[in-house]
Amino acid sequence: MKRALTLKENYEFRRLYQKGASAVGGGMVLYCRKNRLGHNRLGVTVSVKLGHAVVRNRARRRLREVYRLNQGRLRQGYDMILVARGRTLTASWRELNDTFVRLCRKLDLLEAKQP
């Protein structure tokens, strides 16, 4: 993922936590807020409580991949943060994908289907 398409700065994360909309699912929490850039940006966070570095990096990779696979279906112009939960590590790909799509639908982030 290109650097321009990710959230890196602490103030960006804090602003999204405070002013963004959120939805909670089994394996993750999704925060989102409109940006004025015309493209989406993603941030991924994993708590130290989840495990050591290898475990946290696996959770990050899984969440980034779920986002990448669904990127084409999402509306553009949003900042998003995916927060890993314990079930992020043990859930199947199908569960993670379904959870992500459900959270996006709840926050109205999916593009309307064209006839």
N, C-alpha and C positions, 0 to 999 in steps of 0.2 A: 504494500500500500504506500502510495506516495506521501511524503511528509505534509504537503499542502492539504491532504485529505484527512489528516488526523488532528485530534486535539492534543496538545502537549502541555500547554501552560496551566499553572495552578489556578490563575484567575478565571480561565475559561471553564474549568471544571466547577469552581465555586459558583460562578454565575449560573451555570446550568442547573446545579443542585438547588439553588435558591429560587430561581425564576422559571425553571422549566417544568413541564408536565411529566408525570411519571406513571409507570404501570409496572406491577409486580407479577411475576410468573414463577413457576416452580424452580427453574434453574437460573434465573437471572432477573435483574431489574433494569428497565429501560427508561432513561430520562431523555427528553427531547425539547428542543426550542428552535424556533425559526431563526435562521441567519439571513443575511442579505447578500450572500455570495453566489447564489444560483447553483451551488452543488452541496452535497452532503459532506459532513466531517464526522469522524467516529473517534471516540475515546473509549478505552477499555480499562477497567480497574478490577483488581483482585486483592482482597484483604490478606494480610500476613497470616491471619487466623486459619486460612484455608490450607496452608501447608508450606513446605519449603519451596525454594526457587523453582525446582523442576516441576512441581505440581502447579504452582501459580502460572508458570509459562505455558504449560499445557492448557490450562483454563483459558488463558489469553488467546492462544492459537485457535482453540475451538470456537470461541466467540467471534473472532475475526473472520473465520471461515464461514460461519453461519451468516454473518453480515454480507460477506462477499457473494455468496450464492444467491442471496435475495436482493442484492443491490439494484438490479434492473427493475424490480417491482416497486421500489420506493419512490415517493415524491422527492423532488429535489429542493434544496434550500433549507436544510435542517442540520442542526448540530445534535448528535446523539451520544449518549454514554451508556455502555453496557456494563453492568456491575455483576460480577460472578457470584454465585451462591454455591453452597456445598454440592448440590445436585448437578452443577455444571460438569463436574468431573465424571460422575457415574451415569448420567443420562445418555441414552442412545442418540445418534445423530438425528433420527426422526423426531424424537421428543424435543431436542434442542431447537430444531428447525420449526416445529409446530408451535412451540412456546414463543419463539421470536416473531413468527407471523401473527400469532394471536395478539401479542403486545402491540405490534405495529398497527393492527386493525383497530385495537382499542384506542390508540392515540391518533387514529386517522392518518397514518403515514403511508398507506398503500395507495398506489395509483388506481384510479377508477378503471375498470375493464372497458375496453373499447369494443363496440359491436362489430 
